[in-house]
Amino acid sequence: MTECLEQLKTHDDHAAILIESICLSYPFQHRFFKATADAK
């Protein structure tokens, strides 16, 4: 969950809301962050 909170700090409010909801859905979390990292 700490990783999620770090991600929240780097995004604007709208994205943070989306990311927070994904963080709450833990099984999806890892794939989301991997996809986000790959997209950069």
C-alpha positions as CSV (number, residue, x, y, z in Angstrom):
1,M,0.0,0.0,0.0
2,T,3.0,2.3,0.6
3,E,3.8,2.0,-3.1
4,C,0.3,3.2,-3.9
5,L,0.6,6.2,-1.7
6,E,3.9,7.2,-3.3
7,Q,2.2,7.0,-6.7
8,L,-0.6,9.2,-5.5
9,K,1.9,12.0,-4.6
10,T,3.1,12.1,-8.2
11,H,-0.2,12.6,-9.9
12,D,-2.8,15.3,-10.1
13,D,-6.1,15.1,-8.2
14,H,-8.1,13.5,-10.9
15,A,-5.5,10.8,-11.5
16,A,-5.0,10.3,-7.8
17,I,-8.7,9.5,-7.3
18,L,-8.5,6.9,-10.1
19,I,-5.2,5.4,-8.7
20,E,-6.6,5.4,-5.2
21,S,-9.6,3.3,-6.3
22,I,-7.2,0.9,-8.1
23,C,-5.0,0.7,-5.0
24,L,-8.1,-0.4,-3.1
25,S,-8.4,-3.2,-5.7
26,Y,-5.2,-4.9,-4.7
27,P,-5.1,-7.8,-7.2
28,F,-5.2,-5.3,-10.0
29,Q,-2.6,-3.0,-8.4
30,H,0.6,-4.8,-9.6
31,R,-0.5,-5.0,-13.2
32,F,-1.6,-1.4,-13.2
33,F,1.8,-0.1,-11.9
34,K,3.7,-2.3,-14.3
35,A,1.6,-1.0,-17.2
36,T,2.1,2.6,-16.0
37,A,5.9,2.0,-15.8
38,D,6.0,0.4,-19.2
39,A,4.2,3.4,-20.7
40,K,6.8,5.9,-19.5
